[in-house]
Structures are given as structure tokens and as C-alpha cells.
Amino acid sequence: MAQKFLILLVLLSAAASAEDVVEVKPGEDAVLRCEAGDVSIRAVEWTRDDLKSEEYVLLYRNGKPDTTFQHQSFRGRVQLVDADLKNGDVSLILKNVNINDAGTYECQVAAGSKRTKRANIDDPPIRSIRLEVKEWHRKGKAQEDHCPPVITRADVCRTLKRINTRKAPGPDGIPGRALKVCADQLADVFADIFNLSLLQSVVPTCFKETIIVPVPKKTKILCLNDDRPVALTSTIMKCFERLVKSFITSSIPDSLDPLQFAYRPNRSTEDAIALTLHTALSHLDQRDTYVRMLFH
């Protein structure tokens, strides 16, 4: 047993100072290789340098993963290459990598048969790996035609300064007045977030959250139907939507069907209804005619 612990200590001293680099692209699976050697492994813990002290990427002990303090972003996305830990293989698989997964990952191993009640392993890491998530590089005209739009700092700053400060904030609680006043300071940050979202075709979860607030229809509320549900969304998300809408409307060709009303400037649902009624009534002016209208 003493010899096995000596092997583990040698691995610790040799690997702790070496940091490997693994490069992947968004959407791919990353394999972080780590070997513990010929020792009796009772627990394996993978951490990342920016997590809280009690949080971890993966903790595997007693023959199964322990998700008690596992960081939420890694739940359901990580597993060991070999759950049986044969030949000391404690490599980690990280599925569906995104840009937020970049960072330095460390592997810690607890050897021996003695069990511990602690959530984390105190032994020093035996491997340090820096995960780099590289963005896709588009090549060729066919791919360039599908490049996402690029939102500039000026676009974001202008949109933030147009926020209606009388509107209620969304679930994040950030008032529109704060975003408007600090538009010059926040424009760069939000421009990076918006462009990354468009590049990865992923909307941040916090942008999609909504609060439903009941607004009274009448002065005296007698039942639930006397309230009108109003959805409050993030003010930042509304700004993002306005920026994307401007790209959509500017990309609509002139040859588009004249009956297309959505995403077209100076057109609305009222225009569509007015045109429909005009067409139907004009047709009914003729003798022995009828109109059949389908709604879905």
C-alpha cells in the first residue's frame, strides 16, 4: 500500500505543475484526459478554477456521481470515460461544449479504502487542463451567406438610450433608467453578449425568463377573469429583439409577396385586416357570390 501511495505522490508532483491545453469548438464533446496510476481510487473530483470552493464539475465516489454541490451548468453533461476506474483512468467527458465552459480544470483523486464525509477532496490535483473553446471559422461563399449579423457598439448604445424608463423591469429587476443612463459604459459588454448569442444560435436562459403580473380590468376585482395577465420580460432582451428585428426588416427583398405584413416597415396587423375586409366586401358587391374565410 505504501508503494501505491508513493506512486500517487510522484504523479502529483509531476503533473501538478504541467497544464495541458484542449481545444474544442462549440457543440463538440471535450475529453479531458487524466491517469491516476495503479492505486486504489475511492473518489474522483473534477473542478474548475472559477467555481466556488464547495462547487465542482464532477464528484464520483462510492461507485456513483454525487450531485449535491455540482455546479448547475454541468448537470447531465459530464461523466467519466470509465466509471469502473480501470487502470486508474479518471478522464472526464464534457458534452456539448459552449463558450462558457472555457477555463482551467483540475482533477483530484482520493486513494485508499477509507471513506470521507466531506463533499470535496482535499488532496492536491494530479492534472491541470486548460479548456479553450474556439469559435467556428466560416469559409466559402455558401457559408458566408449564412453568417449571423454583427451588432456594433453604436447600435447597442443607441438602442439602450431609447429605452422607455416608464416601463416596468423584467425578472432580472434591472430598471430601464439604469440601462439608459449607463448606456455608454454597458454598450461594449452587451454587444459581445449579443454577438456571441447570434454566433452560437443560443439565447441566454436569463433573457428568456418572464414574470406574469395580473393587471385589473375593472376597479373592483371579483374573480380571476377580472385580471389581465401581462408578461414582463427582460429589458435587455427587448433591446436585443429590436436590434435583430432591424436586421430582419433590412434583409427583406423588394420582390417579397405584397401580402406579407410581418417584419415589414409601415405595415401592421390592422393593415392585414383592412385589406382582407376590403377584398371580401368588394367581392360580395357582385351578385350571387359568397366568401369563405379560414382562420388558424
Secondary structure, DSSP 8 states (H G I E B T S, - for coil): -HHHHHHHHHHHHHHTT-EEEEEE-TTS-EEE--B--SS-EEEEEEEETTS-TT-BSEEEETTEE--TTB-GGGTTTEEES-TT-GGGB--EEE-S--GGG-EEEEEEEEESS-----SS--S--SEEEEEEE------SHHHHTT------HHHHHHHHTT--TTS---TT---HHHHHHTHHHHHHHHHHHHHHHHHHT---HHHH-EEEEEEESSSS--SGGGEEEEEEE-HHHHHHHHHHHHHHHHH--TTS-TT--TT-TT--HHHHHHHHHHHHHHHHTSTT--------
